[in-house]
Amino acid sequence: MTSGSIPKITELMCTIQPDWWDYEGAYGQLSGTEESIRTVGWYLGENKDTPKGWILCRELIGYRALELECSGFDDNGVFKYLEQGFRVIGIQPNAYETGFHLIILGKDL
């Protein structure tokens, strides 16, 4: 996600799930940055101008870790992904180097 794509993803979030996100709330969640926690994410779609889904993670700077915060996609106007989403199934400490751990995510098919 970039600052240019955040408004498009914000519009998607508040359109397919307005009881969870209004525009301001979704925009704040996607673009919120603090000294100890930042957000990082990706969006999915057929092209860069029409996002169909997103994955948003919190970057915990002090722990050098990412944590899945929310995700979803537009299935013909219906919000989906959370009940079918990823969950942590394993952690391999120091997989890349000291302090950089591998978190294994799984999903039911």
Long-range contacts (C-beta under 8 A, 24 or more apart in sequence): 1-30, 1-40, 1-41, 1-42, 1-43, 1-54, 1-56, 3-31, 5-43, 5-48, 5-51, 6-30, 6-31, 8-43, 8-49, 8-50, 8-51, 9-41, 9-43, 9-51, 9-54, 12-51, 12-52, 12-53, 12-54, 12-74, 13-54, 13-72, 15-74, 16-72, 16-74, 16-77, 16-78, 16-79, 17-72, 17-79, 29-56, 29-69, 29-70, 30-56, 35-61, 36-60, 36-61, 36-62, 37-61, 39-69, 40-66, 44-73, 53-81, 64-99, 64-100, 64-101, 65-101, 65-103, 66-103, 68-105, 84-108
